[in-house]
Amino acid sequence: MGSPVASSNALCGTLLNVEVIARMAEDDVMRQIQALVTAGEYLDQLLGIPGARLSGGGAFVGNRRMYRRGTAEHLEARAAGLVEKLPALNSPASMDAVEAAERRLGHPMPPLLRRLYLEIGNGGFGPGYGIIGLREGNFGEDPRRGAWDAFLPADKCLFLLCTWGCAIYSFVDCADAEARMWGWDPNPAPRGDLGKALFKEELSFCEWLGRWVNGRTYQPVLVEDPDSGEWRCATEEEKAMWMTAL
């Protein structure tokens, strides 16, 4: 039988290694996001230059084609000089703004989210329509109250991160050690049971952002399981399949 001291030391070493690996992953995500900001590609949707490639199908804003970042179409157009860079982000959030948000929340933000606000920018970048800024950020006052308030679990500390349009939102659980993601999708939710619209996702905040920088983050989707009939979050595989079919 092994020594309790040796076992304890081994456990501590394992925990430290896990923390180092998590930190390395967060550092890598930070570097990749900073690279996207520098390149002017820090949102999912990017506009082409005016008047270029207006024929054929696709999404358009006025006389500009819209590209989804990371797709083959976007990469080819960028190589041809047909995609406009996004403007420079506003300055990062102040420490006062971050601490004020944490006081309102009643819990510290996940370290990675804190770093994003303090080192990258005060919102306006990231998945969906961009991470929502704090008090002095790109979005003004925090739009962090909505129909979901009545259904927030008492043992969670959900912080609204971004909107995807169509009343769909992403949250991070600041009370969870792994900073798990949650989604809100009221569109298919059963009438009279809107609480089903709030659900836990499969990803941590770091994993969610890591997928985003590689063009593989999708909006939260509520589905009714075809076998059990229960309402649940669509898996990443299901969402990827649906996106491919679009």
N, C-alpha and C positions, 0 to 999 in steps of 0.2 A: 504494500500500500504506500502511495507516495506521501511525501512530507506535506502537511497542511500549509507550511510556510512557502514551500516550493510551488504548490498548486496556486496559492494566493498570488505569488509573484508572477507566475505564468499568466493568470487571469488578468492582472494589472497590465502586463505587457501586451496581451491581446487587445484589451480595451484601448490602450494608447495607440496601438497600430491602427485600429479602426478609426480613431479620431484623426490620426495623421492622414490616412487615406481619404477620409471625408474632407479634410482641409485641402488636400491636393486637388480633389475633384472641384471644390468650390473655387480655388485659385484658377484652375483651368477654365471654368465657366466664366469667371470674371475677365480673363484675358481674351476669350473669344467674343464676349459681348463688347468689350472695349474696341476690338478690331472691327466689329460691325459698325459701331458708332463712328470710328475714324473713317471708315469706308462710305459712310452715309447710307447704310443699309440696315438700319436698326428697327425697322418695322416689317410686318409680313407683306404688305402691299406697297409696291413701288411703281411710280409713274414713268412712262416713256417720254421721250422728248416730243414736243408738239408736232403733230402732222405725220409722225412716222408709223408705218405699219398699221394703218387704219382699216385695211380690208380683212375680210374673214371674220370668224367668230371670236369670242373673247369678251372681256370686260373693258369698258371705256369710261373715262371721265372727260367730257368735252371732246377735244381733238387729241386726247392722249390715251394710249393703250395702257392698261394696268397689268402688272406682272406680279406673280406670287414669288417671293424671294426663294431662291434655291432650286426652282424648277428648271428643266432643260431650256424652256422658252426664255426664262429670265437670263440664264447664264449666257445663252447665245446672243441675246439682244445686248447684254452688258458688254460682251466682247466686241460687239459692233459699234459701241458707243451710243446706243439708243435708249439708255436708261438714265434718268436724272438722279443725282445724289440727293438725299434728304438734307434739309438745312441742319446746321449745328444745333446740338441739344442745348437747353438752358443749363445753367450752372448746377452742380450737385446741391442737394438739400443741406441746410445748416444743421448743426447738432441740435440747436434749439427746436427746430421743426421736427426732427426725429424723436427727440425726447418728449415733446408735447404730444405727438401721435401715440407714443407708447403709454403715456399717462392716460389718455382717453381710452386706449385699448385695455389698460389694466394689466399689461403683460409685455415683456420685451419682444421685439421683433426677432425672427430668426437671424442669426449673424449674417448670412448671405444677403438677405433683403436689406438689412442695415447698411452693409457695404455698398450695395447698388445705389441706394439713395445718397450716401455720403461720398462715393467715389466716382460713380458714372454720371448720374443726372437725377434730377427731381421729377421722375416720371417722363412719359412720352416715348418710351422705347420698350421693346419686348413683345410678347404674344398679344394676339387680338388687336385692339386699338391702342395698345401700349399700357405699361404699368401706370396706374393712376398716381399722380403726384401728391405730395403732402401740402401743407398749408400755403406755401408760396410757390407751388409747382405749376406745371403746364396746365393743369386742370382747375386751378383756383381752389375753392373750398372742397374738401374731401366729400365726394358723393357716396358715402359709405353706409347709407341707410336705405332700406327698401323692403319689399314684401317678404323677403327672407328672414327679417328680424324676428318674426313671430315663431320661426321654426329652428332657430339656432340652438344646438345642443348645449345644455348647461355646463357640461364638462369640457367643452371646446372653446377655443379663442380664435374665431375665424376673422381674418383680415382680408378685406376686399382688395384684390390685385388688379383685375382688368375686366373690361366688358368685351364681348365678342359681337355685339349687336343682337337684335331680336330678343332682348331681355335675358340673355345668357351671360353668366359671370363666372369668374374663377376666384377662389379664395385659398389662403394658406392657413393652416391651423398652427398658431403661434405657441400653443400649449403642448404640441406634440414634439417629442424629442427628434423625430425625423422630419418635422415640418411638412406633414402630409397635405396634399392638395384636395380641395373640395370643389364641387361644381353646383351651379344653380341653372336648371333648364326647365322652366314652367310650361313650355309649349306643348309637350305631349302628356303632361301630368294629368291624372284623372280628376275630373270635376269633384269638388268637395273634399279632396285630399291633396292639397297643394304642398303639404309637407314632403311628399315624395320627390318634389323638384330639387331638394337639397340632398346631395349624396357625396360620399367619400370616393376619391379617385385612387388609382393604383400607384401614383407617383409621389415622390417627395418633391419639394420645391426645387432642389438642386437638379434632380432628374428631369423635371418639367422644363427648366431652363436649358439644360444640356440638350434635350431633344429639340428645343426651339432653335438654338443656334445652328443646328444641323437640318432645319426645315422639317422636323418631324413632330411638332406639337400641334394637337388638334383641340378644338373647342370641346367643352364638356357636353356630353349627349346623354339624355335620359332615354332608356329603352325598356320595354316590357319583355322580359325573358320569354322566348317562345316555348320553353319547356316547363318552367315553374310558374309562369304568369306573374312573377314578382318584378317590381320596378327596380332597376339598377343602372349603374353607370355603364355605358358601352365600353368595351375593352379597347385598348390601343390598336389591336389588330382589326377589330370591327371598324373603328374610325378610319384607319388607314385604307381599308378596303373601300369604304364609301367615298373617301376623297379621291381615290384612284378612278372610281367610276364616274366622277363628275366631269 
